[in-house]
Amino acid sequence: METLREQEPWLFEESVREEKTKQLMLLPVCEHEQLLELAEFDIQMALKALC
């Protein structure tokens, strides 16, 4: 939640214009670490992360 507040503060506004919205995802930064990176949703990246 802290990452979202820092990088995408508009998510916590009471009303958000539709044109401002976007899909986001959290991706691992490195295979052997627990660090996650916030990124815009990309189906290919999501599938790669799942595999």
C-alpha positions in Angstrom: 0.0 0.0 0.0 2.9 2.4 0.7 4.2 1.9 -2.8 0.8 2.6 -4.3 0.5 5.8 -2.2 3.9 7.0 -3.2 3.8 6.2 -6.9 0.1 6.4 -7.7 -1.5 8.8 -5.2 -4.5 9.4 -7.4 -5.7 5.8 -6.4 -6.6 7.2 -3.0 -8.6 10.2 -4.2 -12.4 10.0 -3.5 -13.2 10.5 -7.2 -11.0 9.7 -10.1 -11.7 10.6 -13.7 -12.0 7.5 -15.9 -9.4 8.7 -18.4 -6.9 8.9 -15.5 -7.3 5.2 -14.5 -5.0 2.4 -15.6 -4.4 -1.2 -14.7 -1.4 -1.9 -12.5 0.5 -5.0 -11.4 3.2 -5.9 -9.0 6.2 -7.8 -10.5 9.1 -9.4 -8.8 12.3 -7.4 -9.2 14.5 -10.4 -9.0 13.6 -14.1 -8.9 15.3 -14.8 -5.6 14.2 -11.7 -3.7 10.9 -10.6 -2.2 11.0 -7.1 -3.7 8.2 -6.1 -6.0 8.0 -3.4 -8.6 4.8 -1.5 -9.5 4.2 -1.5 -13.3 1.4 -0.8 -15.7 -0.4 -4.0 -16.6 1.1 -5.9 -19.5 -0.3 -9.3 -20.3 3.0 -10.7 -21.7 4.9 -9.5 -18.6 2.2 -11.0 -16.3 2.4 -14.4 -18.1 6.2 -14.4 -18.0 6.1 -13.7 -14.2 3.7 -16.5 -13.7 5.9 -19.0 -15.5 
